[in-house]
Amino acid sequence: MNWYYAKNGHQNGPVPTEDMIDRIAMGEIAPTDLAWCEGMADWLPVSQIPQLQVAPPARAEAPASAPAAMDQPSPYQSPAAAAPAASPSYAVPGQPPSQGLAIGAMVCGILAFIGCCAWYLAGPVAVVGVVLGHIAISKIKANPVAYGGRGMARAGLVLGYLALIGATIFAVVFIRLATMSPQEQQDFIMKWVPEEQRQEVQDKLREQSEKQQP
């Protein structure tokens, strides 16, 4: 398992678990430093991650005549016990910032999906959303510490693909109707009209046809 850790505002890693434990034991990584690995929902201080806990070495019991020695804090104590008032020496956000590509993918996907009936506009917008979504997910997989927004990128991909399917269906229907005669268009439309409403629709189509005649 590989780990990433943040120290002094900088990301470091990946580092195997054994190396992480060695660095923690030597003090190179402080208990208050944040760490993260694949599968964790958020960054956490090292002292709160069970896999990175360093067992304190066994030590002889202090003699009764030296009670002050027993009060000395162990270098392996948790930050709360060793230094209650201490605070991290850096500020790293707990969640990676959402990248603009993921936001753009989601926005394009939503617009294309809503307006897929306007296939000549929705199609290009959906393609842009799909491309941005794939690029965003590739960047997130390559560096999950620096980039976030995986959910928005996936939403943009799903909506983009659905919009492409919808725009394609509308385009095929439009082109098909454009190549039909007026009577064929009417017959095609009537196939999709419920039987109880066909007479009403036929009357309206007949009125429109009569108005268009010179």
C-alpha positions as CSV (number, residue, x, y, z in Angstrom):
1,M,0.0,0.0,0.0
2,N,1.4,3.4,-1.0
3,W,0.8,6.6,1.1
4,Y,0.9,10.3,0.4
5,Y,1.6,12.8,3.2
6,A,1.7,16.5,3.4
7,K,4.4,18.4,5.3
8,N,5.0,22.1,5.4
9,G,2.3,22.6,2.8
10,H,3.9,20.2,0.2
11,Q,2.7,16.8,-1.0
12,N,5.1,13.9,-0.7
13,G,4.8,10.3,-2.0
14,P,3.9,7.7,-2.9
15,V,5.7,6.0,0.0
16,P,5.2,2.3,1.0
17,T,3.7,1.5,4.4
18,E,7.0,0.3,5.9
19,D,8.9,3.4,4.9
20,M,6.1,5.6,6.3
21,I,6.3,3.8,9.6
22,D,10.1,4.2,9.6
23,R,9.9,7.9,8.9
24,I,7.3,8.4,11.6
25,A,9.5,6.5,14.1
26,M,12.5,8.7,13.2
27,G,10.4,11.9,13.6
28,E,10.7,12.8,9.9
29,I,6.9,12.7,9.7
30,A,5.1,14.2,12.7
31,P,1.9,12.8,14.2
32,T,0.1,16.0,13.2
33,D,1.1,15.7,9.5
34,L,-1.7,14.7,7.2
35,A,-1.6,11.4,5.3
36,W,-3.8,9.7,2.7
37,C,-4.0,6.4,0.7
38,E,-6.3,4.9,-1.9
39,G,-9.6,4.0,-0.3
40,M,-9.6,6.8,2.3
41,A,-12.4,9.4,2.0
42,D,-10.3,12.2,3.4
43,W,-6.9,13.2,4.7
44,L,-6.3,12.5,8.4
45,P,-3.5,13.2,10.9
46,V,-1.0,10.4,11.1
47,S,-1.9,9.9,14.8
48,Q,-5.5,9.0,13.8
49,I,-4.6,6.3,11.1
50,P,-4.3,2.8,12.7
51,Q,-2.1,1.5,10.0
52,L,0.6,4.1,10.7
53,Q,0.7,3.7,14.5
54,V,4.2,3.1,15.8
55,A,4.4,1.0,18.9
56,P,6.6,2.5,21.7
57,P,9.6,0.5,22.6
58,A,9.5,-1.5,25.9
59,R,11.2,0.4,28.7
60,A,12.1,-0.6,32.2
61,E,9.9,0.6,35.0
62,A,11.3,3.8,36.6
63,P,12.6,3.5,40.2
64,A,10.3,4.8,42.9
65,S,12.9,7.4,43.9
66,A,12.6,9.2,40.5
67,P,8.9,9.9,40.0
68,A,9.8,12.9,37.9
69,A,11.3,10.7,35.2
70,M,8.0,8.9,34.7
71,D,6.3,12.2,34.0
72,Q,8.5,12.8,30.9
73,P,6.4,12.5,27.7
74,S,7.3,9.7,25.4
75,P,8.3,10.7,21.9
76,Y,5.7,8.2,20.7
77,Q,2.8,9.7,22.5
78,S,-0.1,11.1,20.6
79,P,0.0,14.9,19.9
80,A,-2.9,15.5,22.4
81,A,-0.9,13.9,25.3
82,A,2.6,15.2,24.4
83,A,1.6,18.8,23.5
84,P,-2.1,19.6,24.0
85,A,-1.7,23.2,22.8
86,A,0.3,22.3,19.7
87,S,-1.2,22.9,16.3
88,P,-0.1,21.8,12.8
89,S,2.7,23.8,11.3
90,Y,1.0,23.9,7.9
91,A,-2.4,24.3,6.4
92,V,-3.4,21.7,3.8
93,P,-7.1,21.4,2.9
94,G,-8.7,18.2,4.0
95,Q,-10.3,17.7,0.6
96,P,-8.5,18.1,-2.8
97,P,-9.8,21.2,-4.7
98,S,-12.2,20.5,-7.5
99,Q,-10.6,21.1,-10.8
100,G,-12.2,23.3,-13.5
101,L,-12.3,20.4,-16.0
102,A,-14.6,18.4,-13.8
103,I,-16.9,21.4,-13.3
104,G,-16.9,22.1,-17.0
105,A,-17.8,18.5,-17.9
106,M,-20.8,18.5,-15.5
107,V,-22.1,21.9,-16.8
108,C,-21.8,20.8,-20.4
109,G,-23.4,17.5,-19.7
110,I,-26.4,19.1,-17.9
111,L,-26.9,21.7,-20.7
112,A,-26.6,19.1,-23.5
113,F,-29.0,16.7,-21.7
114,I,-31.6,19.4,-21.1
115,G,-31.5,20.6,-24.6
116,C,-31.0,17.4,-26.5
117,C,-34.1,18.1,-28.6
118,A,-32.1,20.8,-30.2
119,W,-29.7,18.2,-31.5
120,Y,-27.6,20.5,-33.7
121,L,-26.6,22.4,-30.5
122,A,-26.7,19.6,-27.9
123,G,-24.5,17.3,-29.9
124,P,-21.4,19.5,-29.9
125,V,-21.9,20.5,-26.3
126,A,-22.2,16.9,-25.2
127,V,-19.0,16.0,-27.0
128,V,-17.2,18.8,-25.2
129,G,-18.6,17.5,-21.9
130,V,-17.5,13.9,-22.6
131,V,-14.0,15.0,-23.5
132,L,-13.6,17.2,-20.5
133,G,-14.9,14.5,-18.3
134,H,-12.4,11.9,-19.5
135,I,-9.5,14.4,-19.2
136,A,-10.6,15.3,-15.6
137,I,-10.8,11.7,-14.5
138,S,-7.4,10.9,-16.0
139,K,-5.8,13.8,-14.0
140,I,-7.6,12.7,-10.8
141,K,-6.4,9.1,-11.2
142,A,-2.8,10.3,-11.8
143,N,-2.7,12.6,-8.8
144,P,-5.7,12.2,-6.4
145,V,-4.1,14.4,-3.8
146,A,-3.9,17.5,-6.0
147,Y,-7.1,17.1,-7.9
148,G,-10.7,16.4,-6.9
149,G,-14.1,16.5,-8.5
150,R,-14.3,12.8,-9.5
151,G,-18.1,12.8,-8.9
152,M,-18.7,15.9,-11.0
153,A,-16.5,14.5,-13.9
154,R,-18.5,11.2,-13.8
155,A,-21.8,13.0,-13.8
156,G,-20.7,15.1,-16.8
157,L,-19.7,11.9,-18.6
158,V,-23.0,10.1,-18.0
159,L,-25.1,13.1,-18.9
160,G,-22.9,13.8,-21.9
161,Y,-23.3,10.3,-23.3
162,L,-27.1,10.3,-22.6
163,A,-27.3,13.7,-24.4
164,L,-25.4,12.3,-27.4
165,I,-27.9,9.4,-27.6
166,G,-30.9,11.7,-27.3
167,A,-29.5,14.2,-29.9
168,T,-28.8,11.3,-32.3
169,I,-32.4,10.0,-32.0
170,F,-33.8,13.5,-32.6
171,A,-31.5,14.1,-35.6
172,V,-32.5,10.8,-37.2
173,V,-36.2,11.5,-36.7
174,F,-35.8,15.1,-38.1
175,I,-33.8,13.9,-41.2
176,R,-36.3,11.1,-41.8
177,L,-39.3,13.5,-41.6
178,A,-37.5,16.0,-43.9
179,T,-37.3,13.3,-46.6
180,M,-41.0,12.3,-46.4
181,S,-43.9,13.7,-48.3
182,P,-46.6,15.5,-46.3
183,Q,-48.8,12.5,-46.3
184,E,-46.0,10.2,-45.1
185,Q,-45.2,12.7,-42.4
186,Q,-48.8,12.7,-41.3
187,D,-48.9,8.9,-41.2
188,F,-45.6,8.7,-39.3
189,I,-46.9,11.2,-36.7
190,M,-50.2,9.3,-36.3
191,K,-48.4,6.1,-35.4
192,W,-47.3,7.8,-32.1
193,V,-50.6,9.4,-31.3
194,P,-52.9,7.5,-28.9
195,E,-55.9,6.1,-30.7
196,E,-58.5,8.2,-28.7
197,Q,-56.7,11.4,-29.9
198,R,-56.0,10.5,-33.5
199,Q,-59.2,12.1,-34.8
200,E,-58.5,15.4,-33.0
201,V,-54.9,15.4,-34.3
202,Q,-56.0,14.6,-37.9
203,D,-58.4,17.5,-37.8
204,K,-55.7,19.9,-36.7
205,L,-53.3,18.7,-39.3
206,R,-56.0,19.1,-42.0
207,E,-56.7,22.7,-40.9
208,Q,-53.0,23.5,-41.0
209,S,-52.7,22.0,-44.5
210,E,-55.7,24.0,-45.7
211,K,-54.2,27.2,-44.3
212,Q,-50.9,26.6,-46.1
213,Q,-52.6,26.1,-49.5
214,P,-52.8,29.2,-51.7
